[in-house]
Amino acid sequence: MHIVDVTMFHAPASGGVRTYLEAKHRVLATRPDLRTSLLVPGGERGSLGGVHTLPATRIPLGQGYRFPLRRRPWRDALMTMAPDLIEAGDPYVTAWAAAEAGQALGVPTVGFFHSDLPRLMGDRFGTGVRQRLQRYVGDLYGHFDSVLAPCTAMAERLADWGVEPIRVQPLGVDLEAFHPGHRDPAVRERLGLGDHQRLLIFAGRHSPEKHIDVLVDVMRQLGADYHLLLMGPGMPTRVPSNVSVIPRYCPPDEIATALASADAMLHAGNRETFGLVAQEAMASGLPVVAAKAGALKEYVPLGAGILCRPRDAADMARSTRELFLNDPKAMGRHARRHVERHFDWQRVIDDLLGHYRQLRHGGERHVISKNG
């Protein structure tokens, strides 16, 4: 079976979608009966090691992302690759190309709805934009044989927009790359922290839905006994004295070391569809203090952290203090065990492959079916 992924969410500094695709192709590469290919935007047409690129326009201030403008070259390229199954990883031009190519070839197509486009754009541009995008998403994903959503809340929203069939498909975590054993005392030393200070951390891009401003306000309330490390491009640099910032793209090994060296993660995002960095923190042995919203309320289990009211700095500060009045190390161990049981990439991709095989052989599909 030849599986082809296509997406515009693939750039040098991109996050969860690229992590998912690289993990999927790495796991499936060990299967002798499978072949995987990836079609993504680039500066020019090219092909290397199963990764194929087509020219696309670079998005200004878009952290290296490129946006395809014409559907036909992508559809034609997909058809030339002769896949047995196509998965589209964004809701734009490449998704339409995937649906058209699959129909022309007579092969199953899968649409993975990684981010809640209507809600993200609606937050910025109003209710009218949100409603138009909901209709657009309902139309687009109605063309796929199966739609994947990374959490139950997102699957239910897609169902409300008339999309079916839907499968809840969580992402996974590299349990070796993100591990408590990567703890490095030098991280605290570089930050000038004393033994009594609690090191908190958040890593990711600075976008409105991450609510970095809430984290900064939390630190103003927590005071000098707590220190927050913010890692990621675009992070604010005018921050309280108990906040340190690395305002650039940080490679996974740097993030993994920082996570393992911290005491807890703070995550104020209220639009997460999976919350990959929270799972990476838990794999690193950290408890998580997070907004009770989106995928975080689904994927941060009882005993592995504390959920607080969204966009409420006072409640997050209170929750952080409460966490350290308990046993944060025991909570971190529980968090690690939870991720080991549920989010190991091998298990996640094995379940997904089973779904692919069902699609190819015309197996029964269920709306909002959760993977095993």
Beta strands, then each sheet from edge to edge (+ up, - down):
strand 1: 2-6
strand 2: 35-42
strand 3: 46-48
strand 4: 51-55
strand 5: 57-58
strand 6: 66-67
strand 7: 85-88
strand 8: 109-112
strand 9: 146-149
strand 10: 166-168
strand 11: 198-203
strand 12: 226-231
strand 13: 243-246
strand 14: 264-267
strand 15: 288-291
strand 16: 305-308
strand 17: 369-370
sheet 1: 3+ 4- 2- 1- 7- 8- 9- 10- 17-
sheet 2: 5+ 6-
sheet 3: 13+ 12+ 11+ 14+ 15+ 16+
end
